Amino acid sequence: MKKQVLSAALASVTAIALLAGCGSTGSTTSTSAAATTDSASESKAASTASTESGDGITIRMWTFLDPTNTENGRSVALKQMIDEFEDENPGVKVVVEPQDWTTMTAKFLAANASGDAPDIMWCARDELYGVLDAGALEPLENLFMKDWTQDEIDDIDDTFFRFGERDGKHYTLTLNKNCTGFLYREDLLKDAGIEVPTTFDELYNAGVKLTGKDASGIDRYGMGMSFSTETNDAQCIVNWLLQENGDLFNKDGTANWANDGGVKGLEWTKKCVDAGITPSESVNTTIEDIYTEFAAGKYAMSVGSAVRLSTLRQNASFDGDTIQFAPLPGGTVIDGWFVGVWSGSKNKEEAGKFLEKMYSPESDLKWIEIGGQAPNRKSTVDKIEITDKNKYLQSMLDAFAQGWLPANDKAYVGWKLDLNYPVQDVLTNNADPMTALKDAESRFNSDNGR
């Protein structure tokens, strides 16, 4: 495909509603609770149907995407892949059982233990260690990857691919690659004569200039942040810790937060709230509130996930094309869904073929053109023309190359939410920052058995 054609396709993505489902980032799933198959009877029946029969083979897959959703770009792309795969493999049917992303990985571990897990599983980043530790996924070298050339492996070899590695074997391919940074309205920055901030001082100063009344007289805040401990994306304290310490954890896996970096992050956050560029009610604001309010024009800039940009552009009450994405200062948290084949599947070969299909060069273009995603393959990058309209893709690509992931040698569950507790404590109780950070460390270490 020519670059010009792909560029035009990328430009059209903004017309497609795209819900996130970003793993541990706290973004919502594209399917309702009613669509989630939680009952044991449904799971057992589907497990029985997944075995070979006179009618062929059924491959079950758990994901937050619902291929019957015609308004969600990624769901539409997935539906096309399923249709193509079934045409290419007569007698094989792919059945997607949409799940609530917040409980999907834990549910998979339970299903693995009881022997009725799906053939293909989309695993959350922070819970992948437990999945690998349970032996719940099949090495891809036992499936399609045994036939791959070195060039094919090099095309996908990156931080994400290596995150799914254990003892020299690879267990996952990463779909819906994502990163956390800040969303901003390019029109407002331009009108205020502000360059895109690259340091925390610049981010604060820009927030001050951008706070005030909008054209209709409604209050607009310079910087949106959310400190709910229910579901959330990583907030700015994480980037302060990365900037000052280079990592969030010690070598033994314990939290490394109660230090100067953590204190600076809390003090900077409090300064934003005290100055009024971030509303005080942010202590109870969820990330979904932020996305809704950003689209309504409440914020000029906001912490958020790159994959949400397309939805925001489509839902914006203003010119959505002015919304862009940039990395936060200090370091970028990268994320995604780690997809593998259940080690107990009776249909591993067929399941592996469909996983390979979802990651093929042709499917990579579908994820981009229809789903608004960043490329999964290095070779796809060469086919993309970065323009003023889609320059957020370059920010994502840069983040993927240099971004931060926790190590995959231990479980690191709950760290983003745990880091919002000291923020809440400082903002609402005027707690001592170091004491609040020590309490957060203890919470994380205890929850993760350290």
Secondary structure, DSSP 8 states (H G I E B T S, - for coil): --HHHHHHHHHHGGGSB-----GGG----SS-GGG----HHHHHHHHHHTS-BTTBEEEEEEES--TT-SSBHHHHHHHHHHHHHHHHSTTEEEEEEE--HHHHHHHHHHHHHHT---SEEEEEGGGHHHHHHTT-B--GGGTGGGG--HHHHHHH-SHHHHHTEETTEE--EEEEEEEEEEEEEHHHHHHTT-----SHHHHHHHHHHH-EE-TTS-EEEEEE----SSS----HHHHHHHHHHS-SB-TTS-B--SSHHHHHHHHHHHHHHHTTSS-GGGGG--HHHHHHHHHTT-EEEEEEEGGGHHHHHHH-SS-GGGEEEE--TT--EEEEEEEEEBTT-TTHHHHHHHHHHHTSHHHHHHHHHTT----SSHHHHTT----SSSTHHHHHHHHHHH-B---SSS--TTHHHHTHHHHHHHHHH---HHHHHHHHHHHHHHHTT-
